[in-house]
């Protein structure tokens, strides 16, 4: 069976939870206060992802290898911009966006992003906003290569 890029389904949820858990562990090393996962993050994430897949304003895509393994996914939510900004349409907001290996960002990650952006544009989105950890250099490099620029940075300190 050849590899494929396709819409995510409920059957993909365990793989999405696993990939997300790997990213949470990675990001917690980058910034241990902001990205610190709760003890039952995996258990909480599964029903959250299932609920996302039922929403009309969500676009979810996966990459499936020829052996049936899901090794990348992206979930985008189409939302209005804050009332004080006017980007010209909806915002395609991407938080859950993972690949199995950092070397997959220029290929699998880039294609997943392109597919979601194309769909979002047909649904009225005028911009895409992607969350990326400040030390996730492979993802940052792919985002820049795809034409995205940094719009904001958050600074964190324990109190």
Secondary structure, 3 states (H helix, E strand, C coil): CCCEEEECCHHHHHHHHHHHHHHHHHHHHHCCCCCCCCCCHHHHHHHHHHHHCCCCCEEEEEEECCCCCEEEEEEEEEECCCCCCCCCCEEEEEEEEEECCHHHHHHHHHHHHHHHHHHHHHCCEEEEEECCCCCCHHHHHHHHHCCCCCCCCCCCCCC
